[in-house]
Amino acid sequence: DQARYDHYRIYNVQFDNEDQINLFQKLEQQSDSLTFIGHAREVGQKLSILVAAHRVADFADLLTTYKLTHRVLTYNFQEKIDHNMSEVLPENVDIGNYDWKHYFHLKTIYAWMDNLAAKHADKVRVVNIGESTQGNAIKGLKLGNNPANKSIFIESGIHAREWIAPATATYIINELLHSQDERVQALAKNYNWFVFPCVNPDGYKYTFEHDRMWRKNRQLFGTCRGVDLNRNYPDHWNSTGSSSDPTRYDFAGPSAGSELETQRIMRFIGEHVEQDQIKTYIALHSYSQMLMFPFGYTKKHVSNYDDLQEFGKKAAAAIKIESGRDYVSGNLYETIYPSSGGSMDWAYSEAHIPIAYTFELRGPPDSEDLFILPAVEIQPTASEAFTAIRTIVEAAALKGYYK
C-alpha cells in the first residue's frame, strides 16, 4: 500500500500579476492532483508545485495560456523517492551502525536513544512525554543534569516528510556527547538540553511505510486523516496561513490544541519551563534555508526583534563561512509566508521563552528535491544547523539572556 509518484513533475512558477495569483488560489482549492508547497500570495513570488502525471498536460497548457514564467525542476519525482528509500537502513539494524549517512526508522532512532541513555546514565536521560494519536511514544533525551544551568529545547519532525529534521536532531545529540570541539563541549557543560527528534511519530512512520510525502499527524476525520501539528497550537490559532478543511495539508485541527501530540509538548513545556529554566526553543524543519523567529501570524515585531535578527544574521554568516550555503534570517511572517498556530510562536508568547527560532534546513527555496534530501546531505546540513544553534546561543549569552 505504497503511494507512488511516477512521472509527477515539480514546477517552479512565478507570479507576475494579480490575475495569475487569483487563478492559482482557485486552482489549489479545486484540485487534489496538485500539491502546492506554500500558497499563491503576492506578485513576484515563486512557488513550487508537484503535479500528478495525469494533470501534466492540463497544467502545462495553463502555464502557456496565462503566460506564467516557470521551469520544470523534476520530471519524475518517484525516482527521487526510490533513491531516498534506498538510503534507509533496516529497522532492526545494529545500533552500532547508526550514522549520519543514512536515514532511519522511528524504532531505530528510539533504540539508539535508549542505548545512549544506558551508556551515559550520568548525563543522559530518556524523556517519554506520552503517546501519540496512534499510540506511539513521543520520546526525547535530556542531556545534562546541572540544576543551575539554563535549558535549550529542540523539537523536530513535526512535519513527517521532513526527514532531515530528525536526522539533524540526532546529530546534535551525538555532537553534544562526543565532540572534541571546545566550543561544543562548553555548550554541553553550560546548558541542559532537551532534544525531541520526532514529535509526530505516527506521521513519520507513515512516510516510511505508505506515503513519503505525508506531512500531518494521523488523526481520523471521516474519509481523511491528519492535522498539521504546526498549525494546531493555541496562539492565534487558525487566523492565517492555515485551513479549516481536513483534506488540506495545513489543516489546523478541529480546535486549538486539539491533538495529543500538541498537548504532550505543551504540558511538558508548561511543567518544565520554569523548573528547568528553558530559555531557548528551536524547531527544525525543511526546506528553504531560513532561520526564522516570531511571529508567524502578523508583521508586528516582537519586543526583542533586533536581538533575534542580530543572532539570526550572525548564525547565517557562520553557516556561510562553514559551508558556503546562503541562509536568510528574519521573522517568519516576512521571511517565508504567514502562518498561525505554530509551536515557535506559542513557545515565545505563551511559554515566555525569549529565544525562539524555526529553522528551514537545506535545500534552497527552488529545491529540485523538495523534502527528499539525499542522505549525502545529512551530515553537512546537520553540522551547519548546529553551528547556527551554537552561534545563536553564544550571542544570546553575551546579551545576558541566560543569566
C-alpha positions as CSV (number, residue, x, y, z in Angstrom):
1,D,0.0,0.0,0.0
2,Q,2.6,2.5,-1.1
3,A,1.7,5.8,-2.6
4,R,3.6,6.4,-5.9
5,Y,4.6,9.5,-7.7
6,D,5.7,8.1,-11.1
7,H,6.2,10.8,-13.7
8,Y,4.9,13.5,-11.3
9,R,6.6,16.8,-12.1
10,I,7.8,19.6,-9.9
11,Y,7.1,23.0,-11.5
12,N,8.5,26.3,-10.1
13,V,6.2,29.1,-11.2
14,Q,6.5,32.9,-10.8
15,F,3.5,35.2,-10.4
16,D,3.8,38.4,-12.3
17,N,0.3,39.8,-11.7
18,E,-2.7,39.6,-9.5
19,D,-4.7,37.7,-12.1
20,Q,-2.2,34.8,-12.0
21,I,-2.3,34.8,-8.2
22,N,-6.1,34.6,-8.2
23,L,-6.0,31.8,-10.8
24,F,-3.7,29.7,-8.7
25,Q,-5.5,30.3,-5.5
26,K,-8.6,28.9,-7.2
27,L,-6.6,26.1,-8.7
28,E,-5.3,25.0,-5.3
29,Q,-8.8,24.8,-3.9
30,Q,-10.2,22.8,-6.9
31,S,-7.6,20.1,-7.4
32,D,-6.1,17.4,-5.2
33,S,-3.8,16.4,-8.1
34,L,-1.6,19.4,-7.4
35,T,0.5,19.6,-4.3
36,F,1.3,23.3,-3.5
37,I,4.4,23.9,-1.4
38,G,3.1,27.1,0.0
39,H,0.2,29.3,-1.2
40,A,-0.1,31.8,-4.0
41,R,0.1,35.2,-2.2
42,E,1.9,38.0,-3.9
43,V,3.3,39.4,-7.2
44,G,6.9,38.3,-7.7
45,Q,6.5,35.2,-5.6
46,K,7.9,31.9,-6.8
47,L,6.1,28.7,-5.8
48,S,6.9,25.0,-6.3
49,I,4.0,22.7,-7.2
50,L,4.1,18.9,-7.5
51,V,1.8,18.0,-10.4
52,A,0.3,14.5,-10.8
53,A,1.2,12.7,-14.1
54,H,-2.3,12.8,-15.4
55,R,-2.5,16.5,-14.9
56,V,0.8,17.4,-16.6
57,A,-0.8,18.3,-20.0
58,D,-3.5,20.4,-18.5
59,F,-1.1,22.2,-16.2
60,A,1.4,22.9,-18.9
61,D,-1.4,24.3,-21.1
62,L,-2.5,26.5,-18.2
63,L,1.0,27.9,-17.8
64,T,1.2,28.7,-21.5
65,T,-2.3,30.2,-21.7
66,Y,-1.8,32.6,-18.8
67,K,1.8,33.3,-19.7
68,L,3.4,32.2,-16.4
69,T,7.1,32.3,-16.0
70,H,8.1,28.8,-15.0
71,R,10.6,25.9,-15.2
72,V,10.4,22.2,-14.6
73,L,12.6,21.2,-11.6
74,T,11.9,17.4,-11.8
75,Y,10.3,15.2,-14.4
76,N,9.8,12.0,-12.4
77,F,9.5,12.6,-8.7
78,Q,9.3,8.8,-8.0
79,E,12.9,8.4,-9.0
80,K,14.0,10.7,-6.2
81,I,11.8,8.8,-3.7
82,D,13.1,5.4,-4.8
83,H,16.7,6.6,-4.3
84,N,15.8,8.1,-1.0
85,M,14.2,4.9,0.3
86,S,17.4,3.0,-0.8
87,E,19.3,5.2,1.7
88,V,17.2,3.9,4.7
89,L,18.8,1.2,6.8
90,P,16.6,-1.7,8.0
91,E,14.5,-1.1,11.1
92,N,16.4,-3.8,13.1
93,V,19.9,-2.6,12.1
94,D,22.6,-2.9,14.8
95,I,22.7,0.3,16.8
96,G,26.5,0.3,16.4
97,N,25.8,1.1,12.7
98,Y,23.8,4.3,13.4
99,D,25.3,7.1,11.4
100,W,24.5,10.3,9.5
101,K,25.0,8.8,6.1
102,H,21.6,7.1,6.1
103,Y,18.0,7.7,7.2
104,F,16.4,5.6,10.0
105,H,13.1,4.3,11.0
106,L,11.4,5.6,14.2
107,K,12.1,2.3,16.0
108,T,15.8,2.6,15.2
109,I,16.0,6.2,16.4
110,Y,14.4,5.3,19.7
111,A,16.7,2.2,20.2
112,W,19.7,4.5,19.6
113,M,18.4,7.0,22.1
114,D,17.8,4.2,24.7
115,N,21.3,2.9,24.1
116,L,22.8,6.4,24.7
117,A,20.9,6.8,27.9
118,A,22.2,3.4,29.1
119,K,25.8,4.2,28.2
120,H,25.8,7.7,29.6
121,A,23.5,7.3,32.6
122,D,25.3,10.0,34.5
123,K,24.3,12.8,32.0
124,V,21.6,11.4,29.6
125,R,18.0,10.5,30.4
126,V,15.2,9.4,28.2
127,V,12.1,11.6,28.5
128,N,8.8,9.9,27.4
129,I,6.1,12.6,27.4
130,G,3.3,10.2,26.4
131,E,1.7,8.5,23.5
132,S,0.7,9.9,20.1
133,T,-2.7,9.6,18.4
134,Q,-1.9,6.1,17.3
135,G,-0.2,5.0,20.5
136,N,3.5,5.6,19.6
137,A,5.7,7.1,22.3
138,I,6.9,10.7,21.9
139,K,10.4,10.4,23.2
140,G,13.3,12.8,23.7
141,L,16.6,12.9,25.6
142,K,17.7,15.3,28.3
143,L,21.4,15.9,28.2
144,G,23.0,17.4,31.3
145,N,21.7,17.5,34.9
146,N,23.2,20.6,36.4
147,P,20.2,22.4,38.1
148,A,22.0,25.7,37.8
149,N,22.1,25.6,34.0
150,K,19.6,27.2,31.7
151,S,18.0,24.8,29.2
152,I,17.6,24.6,25.5
153,F,14.6,22.8,23.9
154,I,14.9,21.3,20.4
155,E,11.8,20.0,18.6
156,S,12.0,18.3,15.2
157,G,9.9,16.1,12.9
158,I,6.6,17.9,13.5
159,H,6.1,17.6,9.7
160,A,6.5,13.9,8.9
161,R,8.1,14.1,5.4
162,E,10.9,16.4,6.6
163,W,13.3,13.5,7.3
164,I,16.4,15.8,7.6
165,A,15.0,17.3,10.7
166,P,15.1,14.2,12.9
167,A,18.5,13.3,11.4
168,T,19.7,16.7,12.4
169,A,18.4,16.4,15.9
170,T,20.2,13.1,16.5
171,Y,23.4,14.6,15.0
172,I,23.1,17.4,17.6
173,I,22.7,14.9,20.4
174,N,25.8,13.0,19.2
175,E,27.9,16.1,19.0
176,L,26.9,17.3,22.5
177,L,28.0,13.9,23.8
178,H,31.1,13.2,21.8
179,S,32.5,16.3,20.1
180,Q,36.1,17.2,20.9
181,D,35.5,20.8,19.8
182,E,35.9,23.1,22.9
183,R,33.0,25.4,21.9
184,V,30.7,22.4,21.6
185,Q,31.9,21.0,24.9
186,A,31.2,24.3,26.5
187,L,27.6,24.1,25.2
188,A,27.2,20.6,26.7
189,K,28.7,21.7,30.0
190,N,27.0,25.1,30.5
191,Y,23.4,24.2,29.3
192,N,21.0,21.4,29.8
193,W,19.4,20.2,26.5
194,F,16.0,18.6,25.8
195,V,16.0,17.2,22.3
196,F,12.9,15.5,20.7
197,P,13.8,14.1,17.3
198,C,10.3,13.2,16.3
199,V,7.3,14.9,17.8
200,N,5.0,13.5,15.1
201,P,5.9,9.7,15.3
202,D,2.7,8.5,13.6
203,G,3.3,10.6,10.6
204,Y,7.0,9.8,10.4
205,K,6.2,6.1,10.5
206,Y,3.7,6.6,7.7
207,T,6.2,8.2,5.4
208,F,8.3,5.1,5.6
209,E,5.5,2.6,5.3
210,H,3.0,4.2,3.0
211,D,3.5,7.8,1.6
212,R,6.9,9.5,1.6
213,M,5.2,12.9,1.2
214,W,2.9,12.7,4.2
215,R,3.0,15.9,6.4
216,K,0.4,15.8,9.1
217,N,-0.4,13.5,12.1
218,R,-2.7,10.5,11.5
219,Q,-5.9,11.6,13.3
220,L,-9.0,10.4,11.6
221,F,-11.7,12.7,10.2
222,G,-14.2,10.6,8.4
223,T,-12.7,9.9,5.0
224,C,-9.4,11.7,5.5
225,R,-6.7,11.9,8.1
226,G,-4.3,14.4,9.6
227,V,-3.8,17.7,11.4
228,D,-0.9,19.9,10.6
229,L,0.5,20.0,14.1
230,N,2.4,23.2,13.4
231,R,-0.9,25.0,12.9
232,N,-2.6,23.4,16.0
233,Y,-1.0,25.4,18.8
234,P,-3.3,27.8,20.7
235,D,-1.6,31.0,19.7
236,H,-3.8,33.0,17.2
237,W,-5.0,29.5,16.1
238,N,-6.3,29.3,12.5
239,S,-6.1,33.0,11.9
240,T,-3.9,33.0,8.9
241,G,-1.9,30.6,6.7
242,S,-3.9,27.5,7.8
243,S,-7.1,25.7,6.8
244,S,-10.3,24.6,8.4
245,D,-10.6,21.8,5.7
246,P,-9.4,18.4,6.9
247,T,-8.3,17.4,3.4
248,R,-5.8,20.2,3.3
249,Y,-2.1,19.9,4.1
250,D,-2.2,22.8,6.6
251,F,-5.5,21.8,8.3
252,A,-5.3,23.5,11.8
253,G,-7.4,20.8,13.5
254,P,-11.0,21.0,14.9
255,S,-9.9,23.3,17.7
256,A,-6.9,24.9,19.2
257,G,-4.6,22.4,20.8
258,S,-6.9,19.5,19.8
259,E,-4.1,17.0,19.1
260,L,-2.5,14.7,21.6
261,E,1.0,15.5,20.2
262,T,0.4,19.2,20.7
263,Q,-0.9,18.6,24.2
264,R,2.1,16.5,25.2
265,I,4.6,19.2,24.2
266,M,2.5,22.0,25.8
267,R,2.2,20.1,29.0
268,F,5.9,19.2,29.1
269,I,7.0,22.8,28.4
270,G,4.5,24.1,30.9
271,E,5.8,21.9,33.6
272,H,9.5,22.5,32.9
273,V,9.9,26.0,31.5
274,E,10.5,27.4,35.0
275,Q,11.7,24.3,36.7
276,D,14.4,23.7,34.1
277,Q,14.8,27.4,33.1
278,I,14.1,26.8,29.4
279,K,15.3,29.9,27.7
280,T,15.6,28.7,24.1
281,Y,13.2,26.9,21.7
282,I,14.4,25.6,18.4
283,A,12.1,23.9,15.9
284,L,13.8,22.1,13.0
285,H,12.1,21.9,9.6
286,S,12.9,21.7,5.9
287,Y,13.4,23.2,3.4
288,S,14.3,26.7,2.2
289,Q,17.4,27.6,4.2
290,M,15.9,30.1,6.6
291,L,16.4,31.0,10.3
292,M,13.1,32.5,11.4
293,F,11.8,33.9,14.7
294,P,8.3,35.0,15.8
295,F,5.8,36.0,14.7
296,G,4.2,33.9,12.0
297,Y,0.7,35.4,12.1
298,T,1.5,39.1,11.9
299,K,4.0,41.6,10.7
300,K,4.2,43.1,14.2
301,H,7.7,42.9,15.6
302,V,8.4,41.1,18.9
303,S,9.9,43.2,21.7
304,N,13.4,41.7,21.2
305,Y,13.2,41.7,17.4
306,D,16.5,43.4,17.0
307,D,18.3,40.9,19.1
308,L,16.7,37.9,17.4
309,Q,17.5,39.4,14.0
310,E,21.1,40.0,15.1
311,F,21.5,36.5,16.4
312,G,19.9,35.0,13.2
313,K,22.2,37.0,10.9
314,K,25.3,36.0,12.9
315,A,24.1,32.4,12.6
316,A,23.6,32.8,8.8
317,A,27.0,34.3,8.5
318,A,28.6,31.4,10.4
319,I,26.9,28.9,8.0
320,K,28.2,30.8,5.0
321,I,31.7,30.5,6.4
322,E,31.3,26.8,7.1
323,S,29.6,25.5,4.0
324,G,29.0,28.4,1.6
325,R,25.3,28.0,1.9
326,D,23.1,31.1,2.0
327,Y,20.5,31.2,4.8
328,V,18.1,34.1,5.3
329,S,17.2,35.4,8.7
330,G,14.0,37.2,9.7
331,N,10.7,36.9,11.4
332,L,8.6,34.1,10.0
333,Y,5.8,36.2,8.6
334,E,8.1,38.3,6.4
335,T,10.6,35.6,5.6
336,I,8.6,32.6,4.3
337,Y,4.8,33.1,4.5
338,P,2.1,33.9,7.0
339,S,1.1,31.1,9.4
340,S,-0.6,30.8,12.7
341,G,-0.8,28.2,15.5
342,G,2.9,27.3,15.2
343,S,4.9,25.8,18.1
344,M,7.5,28.5,18.0
345,D,5.0,31.4,18.4
346,W,3.3,29.5,21.2
347,A,6.7,28.9,23.0
348,Y,7.6,32.6,22.7
349,S,4.2,34.1,23.5
350,E,2.6,31.7,25.9
351,A,5.5,29.9,27.5
352,H,7.6,33.1,27.5
353,I,10.7,31.5,26.1
354,P,12.7,34.6,24.8
355,I,14.9,32.9,22.2
356,A,12.7,31.1,19.7
357,Y,13.6,30.0,16.2
358,T,12.3,27.9,13.4
359,F,15.0,26.6,11.1
360,E,14.2,25.6,7.5
361,L,17.2,23.4,6.6
362,R,18.5,22.5,3.1
363,G,17.8,22.9,0.2
364,P,17.2,26.3,-1.4
365,P,13.7,27.6,-1.9
366,D,13.6,26.3,-5.5
367,S,15.0,22.9,-4.5
368,E,14.6,20.1,-7.0
369,D,14.4,17.6,-4.2
370,L,11.7,19.3,-2.0
371,F,11.7,17.3,1.2
372,I,13.5,14.3,-0.3
373,L,17.0,15.4,0.7
374,P,19.7,12.9,-0.4
375,A,21.4,11.2,2.5
376,V,24.8,12.6,1.4
377,E,23.5,15.9,2.6
378,I,22.6,14.8,6.1
379,Q,26.0,15.5,7.8
380,P,26.7,18.9,6.2
381,T,23.1,20.0,6.8
382,A,23.1,18.9,10.4
383,S,26.6,20.4,11.0
384,E,25.6,23.9,9.7
385,A,22.4,23.8,11.7
386,F,24.3,23.0,14.9
387,T,26.7,25.8,14.0
388,A,23.7,28.1,13.8
389,I,22.4,27.0,17.1
390,R,25.8,27.4,18.8
391,T,26.1,30.9,17.3
392,I,22.7,31.9,18.5
393,V,23.3,30.6,22.0
394,E,26.7,32.2,22.3
395,A,25.4,35.6,21.0
396,A,22.3,35.4,23.3
397,A,24.6,34.7,26.3
398,L,26.6,37.8,25.6
399,K,23.4,39.8,25.7
400,G,22.5,38.3,29.1
401,Y,19.7,36.0,28.1
402,Y,20.9,33.1,30.2
403,K,21.7,35.0,33.4
